[in-house]
Amino acid sequence: MLVEPYGNGQFFNAKRVVTLNLGAAVHPKKITPDGLAKILETKVLTNE
């Protein structure tokens, strides 16, 4: 799961996803195409 929180409770939910090792969270204004590809490859699209 890849979470891109924008406001309110979304930041809490994004932190829970990361804490429970269910995926990754990205900052909506800081993510780049290369950074997104790397996160998807290493954190989301894995055999785990």
PyMOL Python script that loads the backbone (N, CA, C, O; Angstrom):
from pymol import cmd

cmd.read_pdbstr("""\
ATOM      1  N   MET A   1       0.847  -1.160   0.000  1.00  0.00           N
ATOM      2  CA  MET A   1       0.000   0.000   0.000  1.00  0.00           C
ATOM      3  C   MET A   1       0.894   1.225   0.000  1.00  0.00           C
ATOM      4  O   MET A   1       1.889   1.276   0.724  1.00  0.00           O
ATOM      5  N   LEU A   2       0.548   2.187  -0.794  1.00  0.00           N
ATOM      6  CA  LEU A   2       1.258   3.461  -0.813  1.00  0.00           C
ATOM      7  C   LEU A   2       0.277   4.542  -0.406  1.00  0.00           C
ATOM      8  O   LEU A   2      -0.767   4.709  -1.036  1.00  0.00           O
ATOM      9  N   VAL A   3       0.606   5.274   0.643  1.00  0.00           N
ATOM     10  CA  VAL A   3      -0.276   6.298   1.186  1.00  0.00           C
ATOM     11  C   VAL A   3       0.329   7.666   0.921  1.00  0.00           C
ATOM     12  O   VAL A   3       1.523   7.882   1.129  1.00  0.00           O
ATOM     13  N   GLU A   4      -0.504   8.582   0.461  1.00  0.00           N
ATOM     14  CA  GLU A   4      -0.088   9.960   0.219  1.00  0.00           C
ATOM     15  C   GLU A   4      -1.048  10.873   0.996  1.00  0.00           C
ATOM     16  O   GLU A   4      -2.050  11.330   0.447  1.00  0.00           O
ATOM     17  N   PRO A   5      -0.743  11.134   2.265  1.00  0.00           N
ATOM     18  CA  PRO A   5      -1.670  11.902   3.103  1.00  0.00           C
ATOM     19  C   PRO A   5      -1.681  13.387   2.748  1.00  0.00           C
ATOM     20  O   PRO A   5      -0.649  13.959   2.398  1.00  0.00           O
ATOM     21  N   TYR A   6      -2.850  14.000   2.840  1.00  0.00           N
ATOM     22  CA  TYR A   6      -2.995  15.428   2.560  1.00  0.00           C
ATOM     23  C   TYR A   6      -3.458  16.224   3.772  1.00  0.00           C
ATOM     24  O   TYR A   6      -3.139  17.408   3.875  1.00  0.00           O
ATOM     25  N   GLY A   7      -4.193  15.620   4.683  1.00  0.00           N
ATOM     26  CA  GLY A   7      -4.676  16.386   5.825  1.00  0.00           C
ATOM     27  C   GLY A   7      -5.492  15.550   6.783  1.00  0.00           C
ATOM     28  O   GLY A   7      -5.768  14.374   6.545  1.00  0.00           O
ATOM     29  N   ASN A   8      -5.867  16.189   7.868  1.00  0.00           N
ATOM     30  CA  ASN A   8      -6.710  15.604   8.911  1.00  0.00           C
ATOM     31  C   ASN A   8      -6.160  14.264   9.407  1.00  0.00           C
ATOM     32  O   ASN A   8      -4.981  14.178   9.751  1.00  0.00           O
ATOM     33  N   GLY A   9      -6.986  13.226   9.449  1.00  0.00           N
ATOM     34  CA  GLY A   9      -6.584  11.929   9.972  1.00  0.00           C
ATOM     35  C   GLY A   9      -5.722  11.114   9.029  1.00  0.00           C
ATOM     36  O   GLY A   9      -5.256  10.035   9.396  1.00  0.00           O
ATOM     37  N   GLN A  10      -5.502  11.608   7.825  1.00  0.00           N
ATOM     38  CA  GLN A  10      -4.725  10.848   6.856  1.00  0.00           C
ATOM     39  C   GLN A  10      -3.280  10.655   7.307  1.00  0.00           C
ATOM     40  O   GLN A  10      -2.675   9.626   7.009  1.00  0.00           O
ATOM     41  N   PHE A  11      -2.722  11.629   8.020  1.00  0.00           N
ATOM     42  CA  PHE A  11      -1.350  11.499   8.498  1.00  0.00           C
ATOM     43  C   PHE A  11      -1.242  10.399   9.553  1.00  0.00           C
ATOM     44  O   PHE A  11      -0.263   9.653   9.583  1.00  0.00           O
ATOM     45  N   PHE A  12      -2.256  10.303  10.421  1.00  0.00           N
ATOM     46  CA  PHE A  12      -2.291   9.219  11.410  1.00  0.00           C
ATOM     47  C   PHE A  12      -2.371   7.873  10.709  1.00  0.00           C
ATOM     48  O   PHE A  12      -1.642   6.943  11.056  1.00  0.00           O
ATOM     49  N   ASN A  13      -3.247   7.768   9.731  1.00  0.00           N
ATOM     50  CA  ASN A  13      -3.396   6.508   9.005  1.00  0.00           C
ATOM     51  C   ASN A  13      -2.122   6.139   8.254  1.00  0.00           C
ATOM     52  O   ASN A  13      -1.747   4.967   8.216  1.00  0.00           O
ATOM     53  N   ALA A  14      -1.460   7.112   7.663  1.00  0.00           N
ATOM     54  CA  ALA A  14      -0.209   6.856   6.956  1.00  0.00           C
ATOM     55  C   ALA A  14       0.855   6.341   7.920  1.00  0.00           C
ATOM     56  O   ALA A  14       1.596   5.413   7.596  1.00  0.00           O
ATOM     57  N   LYS A  15       0.927   6.940   9.097  1.00  0.00           N
ATOM     58  CA  LYS A  15       1.902   6.489  10.092  1.00  0.00           C
ATOM     59  C   LYS A  15       1.604   5.059  10.527  1.00  0.00           C
ATOM     60  O   LYS A  15       2.532   4.277  10.734  1.00  0.00           O
ATOM     61  N   ARG A  16       0.349   4.708  10.667  1.00  0.00           N
ATOM     62  CA  ARG A  16      -0.027   3.336  11.044  1.00  0.00           C
ATOM     63  C   ARG A  16       0.374   2.340   9.961  1.00  0.00           C
ATOM     64  O   ARG A  16       0.862   1.253  10.272  1.00  0.00           O
ATOM     65  N   VAL A  17       0.177   2.694   8.708  1.00  0.00           N
ATOM     66  CA  VAL A  17       0.567   1.815   7.600  1.00  0.00           C
ATOM     67  C   VAL A  17       2.063   1.527   7.667  1.00  0.00           C
ATOM     68  O   VAL A  17       2.487   0.382   7.510  1.00  0.00           O
ATOM     69  N   VAL A  18       2.856   2.565   7.900  1.00  0.00           N
ATOM     70  CA  VAL A  18       4.311   2.398   7.983  1.00  0.00           C
ATOM     71  C   VAL A  18       4.688   1.611   9.233  1.00  0.00           C
ATOM     72  O   VAL A  18       5.516   0.702   9.163  1.00  0.00           O
ATOM     73  N   THR A  19       4.092   1.947  10.373  1.00  0.00           N
ATOM     74  CA  THR A  19       4.405   1.276  11.637  1.00  0.00           C
ATOM     75  C   THR A  19       4.088  -0.210  11.581  1.00  0.00           C
ATOM     76  O   THR A  19       4.845  -1.025  12.108  1.00  0.00           O
ATOM     77  N   LEU A  20       2.987  -0.565  10.954  1.00  0.00           N
ATOM     78  CA  LEU A  20       2.575  -1.964  10.852  1.00  0.00           C
ATOM     79  C   LEU A  20       3.246  -2.694   9.689  1.00  0.00           C
ATOM     80  O   LEU A  20       2.952  -3.858   9.417  1.00  0.00           O
ATOM     81  N   ASN A  21       4.151  -1.989   9.008  1.00  0.00           N
ATOM     82  CA  ASN A  21       4.901  -2.558   7.885  1.00  0.00           C
ATOM     83  C   ASN A  21       3.974  -3.073   6.775  1.00  0.00           C
ATOM     84  O   ASN A  21       4.208  -4.130   6.190  1.00  0.00           O
ATOM     85  N   LEU A  22       2.925  -2.305   6.505  1.00  0.00           N
ATOM     86  CA  LEU A  22       1.962  -2.673   5.472  1.00  0.00           C
ATOM     87  C   LEU A  22       2.206  -1.942   4.161  1.00  0.00           C
ATOM     88  O   LEU A  22       1.558  -2.229   3.155  1.00  0.00           O
ATOM     89  N   GLY A  23       3.133  -1.005   4.171  1.00  0.00           N
ATOM     90  CA  GLY A  23       3.408  -0.235   2.971  1.00  0.00           C
ATOM     91  C   GLY A  23       4.278   0.957   3.286  1.00  0.00           C
ATOM     92  O   GLY A  23       5.074   0.932   4.224  1.00  0.00           O
ATOM     93  N   ALA A  24       4.118   2.015   2.487  1.00  0.00           N
ATOM     94  CA  ALA A  24       4.943   3.207   2.618  1.00  0.00           C
ATOM     95  C   ALA A  24       4.063   4.445   2.525  1.00  0.00           C
ATOM     96  O   ALA A  24       2.938   4.397   2.028  1.00  0.00           O
ATOM     97  N   ALA A  25       4.603   5.552   3.014  1.00  0.00           N
ATOM     98  CA  ALA A  25       3.924   6.834   2.927  1.00  0.00           C
ATOM     99  C   ALA A  25       4.864   7.835   2.275  1.00  0.00           C
ATOM    100  O   ALA A  25       6.074   7.799   2.499  1.00  0.00           O
ATOM    101  N   VAL A  26       4.306   8.720   1.474  1.00  0.00           N
ATOM    102  CA  VAL A  26       5.099   9.740   0.804  1.00  0.00           C
ATOM    103  C   VAL A  26       4.489  11.114   1.060  1.00  0.00           C
ATOM    104  O   VAL A  26       3.284  11.240   1.275  1.00  0.00           O
ATOM    105  N   HIS A  27       5.327  12.130   1.034  1.00  0.00           N
ATOM    106  CA  HIS A  27       4.853  13.500   1.166  1.00  0.00           C
ATOM    107  C   HIS A  27       4.373  13.955  -0.210  1.00  0.00           C
ATOM    108  O   HIS A  27       5.122  13.850  -1.181  1.00  0.00           O
ATOM    109  N   PRO A  28       3.155  14.453  -0.316  1.00  0.00           N
ATOM    110  CA  PRO A  28       2.595  14.767  -1.624  1.00  0.00           C
ATOM    111  C   PRO A  28       3.345  15.856  -2.392  1.00  0.00           C
ATOM    112  O   PRO A  28       3.286  15.888  -3.621  1.00  0.00           O
ATOM    113  N   LYS A  29       4.042  16.741  -1.696  1.00  0.00           N
ATOM    114  CA  LYS A  29       4.731  17.835  -2.387  1.00  0.00           C
ATOM    115  C   LYS A  29       6.222  17.586  -2.553  1.00  0.00           C
ATOM    116  O   LYS A  29       6.914  18.384  -3.185  1.00  0.00           O
ATOM    117  N   LYS A  30       6.722  16.496  -1.998  1.00  0.00           N
ATOM    118  CA  LYS A  30       8.155  16.217  -2.068  1.00  0.00           C
ATOM    119  C   LYS A  30       8.501  15.003  -2.918  1.00  0.00           C
ATOM    120  O   LYS A  30       9.676  14.769  -3.202  1.00  0.00           O
ATOM    121  N   ILE A  31       7.519  14.236  -3.325  1.00  0.00           N
ATOM    122  CA  ILE A  31       7.789  13.012  -4.071  1.00  0.00           C
ATOM    123  C   ILE A  31       8.118  13.345  -5.533  1.00  0.00           C
ATOM    124  O   ILE A  31       7.500  14.219  -6.142  1.00  0.00           O
ATOM    125  N   THR A  32       9.093  12.634  -6.071  1.00  0.00           N
ATOM    126  CA  THR A  32       9.479  12.785  -7.473  1.00  0.00           C
ATOM    127  C   THR A  32       9.148  11.486  -8.202  1.00  0.00           C
ATOM    128  O   THR A  32       8.941  10.459  -7.557  1.00  0.00           O
ATOM    129  N   PRO A  33       9.095  11.510  -9.512  1.00  0.00           N
ATOM    130  CA  PRO A  33       8.839  10.263 -10.248  1.00  0.00           C
ATOM    131  C   PRO A  33       9.874   9.180  -9.930  1.00  0.00           C
ATOM    132  O   PRO A  33       9.511   8.017  -9.755  1.00  0.00           O
ATOM    133  N   ASP A  34      11.145   9.543  -9.855  1.00  0.00           N
ATOM    134  CA  ASP A  34      12.188   8.562  -9.528  1.00  0.00           C
ATOM    135  C   ASP A  34      12.035   8.058  -8.098  1.00  0.00           C
ATOM    136  O   ASP A  34      12.205   6.868  -7.832  1.00  0.00           O
ATOM    137  N   GLY A  35      11.716   8.961  -7.185  1.00  0.00           N
ATOM    138  CA  GLY A  35      11.505   8.561  -5.790  1.00  0.00           C
ATOM    139  C   GLY A  35      10.312   7.636  -5.651  1.00  0.00           C
ATOM    140  O   GLY A  35      10.353   6.669  -4.890  1.00  0.00           O
ATOM    141  N   LEU A  36       9.254   7.931  -6.383  1.00  0.00           N
ATOM    142  CA  LEU A  36       8.064   7.087  -6.361  1.00  0.00           C
ATOM    143  C   LEU A  36       8.380   5.693  -6.896  1.00  0.00           C
ATOM    144  O   LEU A  36       7.959   4.692  -6.315  1.00  0.00           O
ATOM    145  N   ALA A  37       9.110   5.629  -7.989  1.00  0.00           N
ATOM    146  CA  ALA A  37       9.483   4.331  -8.557  1.00  0.00           C
ATOM    147  C   ALA A  37      10.321   3.523  -7.575  1.00  0.00           C
ATOM    148  O   ALA A  37      10.131   2.313  -7.448  1.00  0.00           O
ATOM    149  N   LYS A  38      11.238   4.173  -6.886  1.00  0.00           N
ATOM    150  CA  LYS A  38      12.094   3.479  -5.920  1.00  0.00           C
ATOM    151  C   LYS A  38      11.274   2.955  -4.741  1.00  0.00           C
ATOM    152  O   LYS A  38      11.474   1.823  -4.303  1.00  0.00           O
ATOM    153  N   ILE A  39      10.360   3.766  -4.231  1.00  0.00           N
ATOM    154  CA  ILE A  39       9.518   3.336  -3.110  1.00  0.00           C
ATOM    155  C   ILE A  39       8.638   2.165  -3.518  1.00  0.00           C
ATOM    156  O   ILE A  39       8.503   1.196  -2.772  1.00  0.00           O
ATOM    157  N   LEU A  40       8.042   2.252  -4.691  1.00  0.00           N
ATOM    158  CA  LEU A  40       7.203   1.151  -5.158  1.00  0.00           C
ATOM    159  C   LEU A  40       8.012  -0.131  -5.307  1.00  0.00           C
ATOM    160  O   LEU A  40       7.543  -1.209  -4.940  1.00  0.00           O
ATOM    161  N   GLU A  41       9.213  -0.020  -5.838  1.00  0.00           N
ATOM    162  CA  GLU A  41      10.058  -1.191  -6.055  1.00  0.00           C
ATOM    163  C   GLU A  41      10.527  -1.817  -4.749  1.00  0.00           C
ATOM    164  O   GLU A  41      10.554  -3.042  -4.632  1.00  0.00           O
ATOM    165  N   THR A  42      10.897  -1.003  -3.767  1.00  0.00           N
ATOM    166  CA  THR A  42      11.507  -1.538  -2.545  1.00  0.00           C
ATOM    167  C   THR A  42      10.533  -1.763  -1.396  1.00  0.00           C
ATOM    168  O   THR A  42      10.782  -2.607  -0.536  1.00  0.00           O
ATOM    169  N   LYS A  43       9.424  -1.019  -1.368  1.00  0.00           N
ATOM    170  CA  LYS A  43       8.530  -1.089  -0.218  1.00  0.00           C
ATOM    171  C   LYS A  43       7.149  -1.658  -0.512  1.00  0.00           C
ATOM    172  O   LYS A  43       6.513  -2.217   0.382  1.00  0.00           O
ATOM    173  N   VAL A  44       6.681  -1.529  -1.731  1.00  0.00           N
ATOM    174  CA  VAL A  44       5.296  -1.894  -2.007  1.00  0.00           C
ATOM    175  C   VAL A  44       5.196  -3.140  -2.892  1.00  0.00           C
ATOM    176  O   VAL A  44       4.513  -4.097  -2.526  1.00  0.00           O
ATOM    177  N   LEU A  45       5.845  -3.143  -4.015  1.00  0.00           N
ATOM    178  CA  LEU A  45       5.724  -4.256  -4.969  1.00  0.00           C
ATOM    179  C   LEU A  45       6.767  -5.335  -4.676  1.00  0.00           C
ATOM    180  O   LEU A  45       7.645  -5.608  -5.495  1.00  0.00           O
ATOM    181  N   THR A  46       6.654  -5.936  -3.503  1.00  0.00           N
ATOM    182  CA  THR A  46       7.599  -6.964  -3.090  1.00  0.00           C
ATOM    183  C   THR A  46       6.865  -8.293  -2.937  1.00  0.00           C
ATOM    184  O   THR A  46       5.634  -8.331  -2.934  1.00  0.00           O
ATOM    185  N   ASN A  47       7.607  -9.359  -2.813  1.00  0.00           N
ATOM    186  CA  ASN A  47       7.008 -10.680  -2.623  1.00  0.00           C
ATOM    187  C   ASN A  47       6.405 -10.851  -1.237  1.00  0.00           C
ATOM    188  O   ASN A  47       5.574 -11.735  -1.029  1.00  0.00           O
ATOM    189  N   GLU A  48       6.808 -10.026  -0.296  1.00  0.00           N
ATOM    190  CA  GLU A  48       6.280 -10.113   1.067  1.00  0.00           C
ATOM    191  C   GLU A  48       4.816  -9.787   1.065  1.00  0.00           C
ATOM    192  O   GLU A  48       4.178  -9.803   2.117  1.00  0.00           O
TER     193      GLU A  48
END
""", "prot")
cmd.dss("prot")
cmd.show_as("cartoon", "prot")
cmd.util.cbc("prot")
cmd.orient("prot")
